[in-house]
Amino acid sequence: EGPWTVGAAKPNGANPGFFIKAADGRRYLLKFDGPQQPQRATAADIIGSRIYHAAGYFAPCKQIVYFKRDVFRISPKATTTDVYGEKHLIKKEDIETVLSMAFSLKNGLLRAAASQFLPGKPLGPFRYEGTRSDDPNDIIPHQNRRELRGARLLAAWINHADTREQNSLDVWVKDGGRNYIRHYYLDFGDSFGGRWSSDAMSRRIGHSYYFDIGHVGQDFLTLGLLPRPWFRAKLNSEAEIFAYFSADNFVPSKWLGGYGNPAFMEMVHDDALWMVRIISRFTDKQLRAMVAQGKLTNPRDAEYLVRTLARRRDIIVREYLKQYSPLARFRLVRRTPGK
């Protein structure tokens, strides 16, 4: 329900958006799809947050919203930062700049992903190594934490390459009579085949770091003749909005995010098996329900995404549970006493 009062805006960059306060007093971050791959980024943000939450992590409450252009009101104190880093009051032109990135339906409504503000006091992102000096409960170095190391496979499943610390947030919460820090994953909009302006870079996502010194050195020494998995990557012909996201040539153990992640680099077999067992419990019915929350207007796109997620899940399970013990939480018992 409107009106939506704009308190701040980010009209520049790859992910323009607004900070708004709705009529019910709740605050949200609105983000849009951009000119390429209409609906993919907003759907990925919503679906990715549900997958991570179902796997046991904290993630913001996100949903797809549709609205008219005249729903916005600008707060007199609302500011934005321009490309030169200078702040100025938001004008109607800034609103229109951001809205130009929104997917428009035939009935004139615009589409966005709305992320509800998290409860508590934001403390900034968490790191994938070391500990927080201001958190007495944080006693295990993050690169040694199974839930962070094993998350490499969860990211590989949905091709969430942008797993930087900037896409996380620690929040100081009050829960009953307790106060503590809660750790959130944020921003899954790069998942499911996000494309760069450079097609050569888009092909590499999931196979190589954005700047991979090792791969660059090997290519230099071999004059670029070394076969690479991204050479075989083909644009999606079934669902174009997902670009190179598919189950073909997917090798979970070789997946790489865009950046070197200290926790991911330390993942060992036991960490992987822990996450594999979690991923294996996602049913096709559950995946279909999650994908439905992305509200993709083309049913074929939604069906392709469900099918591809199911195939990638099965590939993860086959690779790890065939090589290592699939058993966990079992007991040996005697059926007959004394025998």
Disulfide bonds with the S-S distance in Angstrom:
none
